[in-house]
Amino acid sequence: MSEIDDFASGLLEEAKRFLEMSKLCEVDEGVIAFRHAAILTGFCALEAHINSMADEFVQGGGLRVHEEGLLSERKVRLKDGQFVLTDSLEMSRLEDRILFLHRRFSGKPLDRDSSWWCELGASTKLRNQLTHPKSVTVLSDRDVERSLQAIIDTINAMFLAIYKRPLPVAARGLQSKMTF
């Protein structure tokens, strides 16, 4: 397991622990803070897992320049009649990277009607309400549980599609192995 894989797994465990702490906390401000921490750290974990997968395939070679640009989030330019990667950052939507990775490395398109994909969409909306607030968003433990489970299910689905094996911690669900 690489350093980024360890880091991604650690972030996921932290997110699950924040959810557990929100349920144990008796102070409203703490409950809210732990819920926010859980969902935001959960999405950091998802991004880290997807970045790890992307980096693995970029390092492995064999990609077209536009594919490498998408996965490494770098701009592609036409230079001297050929496409080349630049050092300039070009952000891609997380969902687009997931869709591409799934199709390119599993050989089939992602089922957008699958429950985990639909739950990920709803969870992304919740995350966006926190990161780009236009009004106050009040999260329940159930909201956070569904979001974290969607993140776990997404990573697991990607592991199954690409590596043909489940995410090792998927069976543990929302139970964290952390004790802070």
C-alpha positions in Angstrom: 0.0 0.0 0.0 1.4 3.4 -1.0 1.6 6.5 1.2 -1.4 8.1 -0.5 -3.4 4.9 0.0 -2.6 5.0 3.7 -3.5 8.6 3.8 -6.8 8.1 2.0 -7.7 5.2 4.3 -6.8 7.3 7.3 -9.0 10.1 6.1 -11.9 7.7 5.7 -11.4 6.4 9.3 -11.3 10.0 10.6 -14.6 10.8 8.9 -16.2 7.7 10.4 -14.9 8.6 13.8 -16.2 12.2 13.5 -19.6 10.7 12.9 -19.3 8.5 16.0 -18.2 11.5 18.0 -21.2 13.5 16.8 -23.4 10.8 18.3 -21.5 10.9 21.6 -21.3 14.6 22.0 -23.7 16.3 24.4 -23.0 19.9 23.3 -25.0 21.1 20.3 -22.0 23.1 18.9 -19.9 20.0 19.1 -22.5 17.8 17.4 -22.7 20.3 14.5 -18.9 20.6 14.2 -18.4 16.8 14.2 -21.0 16.3 11.5 -19.4 19.0 9.4 -16.0 17.4 9.9 -17.3 14.0 9.1 -18.8 14.9 5.7 -16.0 17.2 4.6 -13.3 14.7 5.7 -15.3 11.9 4.0 -15.1 13.8 0.7 -11.4 14.4 1.2 -11.0 10.6 1.6 -13.0 10.0 -1.6 -10.9 12.5 -3.5 -7.7 10.9 -2.1 -8.8 7.4 -3.2 -9.7 8.6 -6.7 -6.4 10.5 -7.0 -4.5 7.4 -5.9 -6.2 5.4 -8.6 -5.6 8.1 -11.2 -1.9 8.4 -10.3 -1.5 4.7 -10.5 -2.7 4.6 -14.1 -0.8 7.8 -15.1 2.4 6.2 -13.7 1.7 3.0 -15.5 1.7 4.7 -18.9 -0.2 3.7 -22.0 -2.6 6.6 -21.8 -3.4 9.1 -24.5 -2.3 12.6 -23.6 -5.9 13.8 -23.0 -6.5 10.9 -20.7 -3.4 11.7 -18.8 -4.4 15.3 -18.7 -7.8 14.5 -17.2 -6.4 12.1 -14.6 -3.4 14.3 -13.6 -5.6 17.5 -13.8 -3.2 19.2 -16.1 -3.9 21.3 -19.2 -3.3 19.8 -22.6 -2.1 22.2 -25.3 -1.3 21.9 -29.0 2.4 22.6 -29.5 4.3 22.1 -32.8 1.4 20.1 -34.2 1.0 17.7 -31.3 -0.9 17.6 -28.0 1.3 17.9 -24.9 0.8 18.2 -21.2 1.6 21.4 -19.5 2.4 22.2 -15.9 -0.8 24.3 -15.7 -3.5 23.0 -13.4 -6.8 22.2 -15.0 -9.3 20.9 -12.4 -11.8 18.3 -13.4 -15.1 17.4 -11.7 -14.8 14.5 -9.3 -17.7 12.8 -11.0 -16.1 13.1 -14.4 -12.9 11.5 -13.1 -14.9 8.7 -11.5 -16.9 8.1 -14.7 -13.7 8.1 -16.8 -11.8 5.8 -14.5 -14.7 3.3 -14.3 -15.2 3.1 -18.1 -11.6 3.2 -19.1 -10.3 0.6 -16.7 -13.3 -1.7 -16.3 -14.2 -1.6 -19.9 -17.8 -0.7 -19.3 -19.8 2.4 -18.5 -20.8 3.1 -14.9 -24.4 2.3 -14.1 -25.8 5.8 -13.2 -28.9 4.2 -11.9 -27.0 2.3 -9.2 -28.0 3.3 -5.7 -24.4 4.3 -4.7 -24.2 6.7 -7.6 -27.5 8.3 -6.8 -26.5 8.6 -3.1 -23.2 10.1 -4.1 -25.0 12.8 -6.1 -27.2 13.6 -3.1 -24.2 13.7 -0.8 -22.3 15.9 -3.1 -25.1 18.4 -3.0 -24.9 18.4 0.9 -21.2 18.9 0.7 -21.6 21.8 -1.7 -24.1 23.4 0.6 -21.4 23.4 3.2 -18.5 24.5 1.0 -20.5 27.1 -1.0 -23.2 28.2 1.5 -26.1 30.3 0.4 -28.1 29.5 3.5 -27.6 27.6 6.7 -27.5 23.9 6.2 -28.4 21.7 9.2 -27.1 18.2 8.9 -28.6 15.2 10.8 -26.6 12.2 11.8 -28.7 10.3 9.2 -27.5 12.8 6.5 -23.9 12.2 7.4 -24.4 8.4 7.7 -25.9 8.3 4.2 -23.1 10.5 2.8 -20.3 8.5 4.4 -21.9 5.2 3.3 -22.2 6.6 -0.3 -18.5 7.5 -0.2 -17.6 4.0 1.0 -19.9 2.4 -1.6 -18.4 4.6 -4.3 -14.8 3.6 -3.5 -15.8 0.0 -3.2 -17.6 0.0 -6.5 -14.5 1.5 -8.1 -12.3 -1.2 -6.5 -14.7 -3.9 -7.8 -14.9 -2.5 -11.3 -11.2 -1.7 -11.7 -9.3 -4.1 -9.4 -11.9 -6.9 -9.3 -11.7 -6.9 -5.5 -13.6 -5.1 -2.8 -12.3 -2.1 -0.8 -10.8 -3.9 2.2 -12.6 -1.8 4.8 -16.0 -1.7 3.1 -17.3 -4.6 5.2 -16.8 -2.6 8.3 -19.2 0.0 7.1 -19.4 3.1 9.2 -17.6 1.7 12.2 -14.2 3.4 12.7 -11.1 1.7 14.0 -10.0 5.0 15.5 -10.5 5.8 19.2 -9.7 9.5 19.6 
